[in-house]
Amino acid sequence: MADDPFTACAEQLAATPKLVRQLLEDHTPTSDGWCRAHDGHAERHPCSIRRLAELAHTHLAALERARGRGVAPRAAVAR
């Protein structure tokens, strides 16, 4: 698991690819540069949720590449 909480959260989020895709679809910018997924408050795009989903998506892609090469994911390797 990652040392910093944001990356660790993204790694855990990567375990649910469907949710990652949904977050990426929902948290898109408006024409004015705001995130359209926040009804109760305005937040600039990319918002923290979008950045988290992007990091999870990157982690998921790395896991898929590792599996394709026959490498065990880092989280599954015994320490």
N, C-alpha and C positions, 0 to 999 in steps of 0.2 A: 504494500500500500504506500501511497505517496506521503511525503513528509508534511506538506502543507494541506490544510483542510479543504481548500477550494479544489485542488487537483484530486484529492482523495474522494471528494464528493462526485466529481466528474467521472472518475473511474467506476464508482458504484452506479452512477446513472447510466453508464455505457452498458450495463447488464440488461437494460430495457431499451433496445434499439427503437421500438415503436414509439415510446415516449420521447426519445431524443428527436426523432423525425417530427413528431407533433410540435414539440417546443420550437424547433427550427422553422416550421411552417407558420406557427402562431406569432412568433416574435420577429416580425418583419417591419421595416421602416415605413412611415408615412412619407408623403411627398415633402413634408417639412422636416424630416429627420427624427421624428419621435417614434418610439416603439408602439405599435398599434394594439398590443395585447394588454395594456394597463388601463383599465377603465377608471379606477379610483384616483389615479395620480399620473402625471406626465413623467415620462422617463426617456432620456435620449437613447437612440439606437446606436450601437448595440447595448442593450440593457444587461444587467448582470446575469439574468436567466439565459439570454441569448449567448453570452460569452461562455457560460457553464455548458450549455448544450453543444456549442461548437467544440469545446475542449473534450467533451464526452464523445462526440462524433469522431474527432481525431484519434482518441484512445481506442474506440471501437475499430476504426480502420487499421490501426497498428496491430490490434489483436487478430484481426482477420488475415493480415499479411503474415503474421507469425504462424498462425495455424496452417496457412498455405505452404509454409516452408518446413512444417513439422516441428516448430519450436513451441515449447510449453509456454503459455501466458505467464508473465511474471508473478501474478497473484497465486498461481497454482504451483509454483516451484517451492518445494519444502526449504525452510531456512534452518 
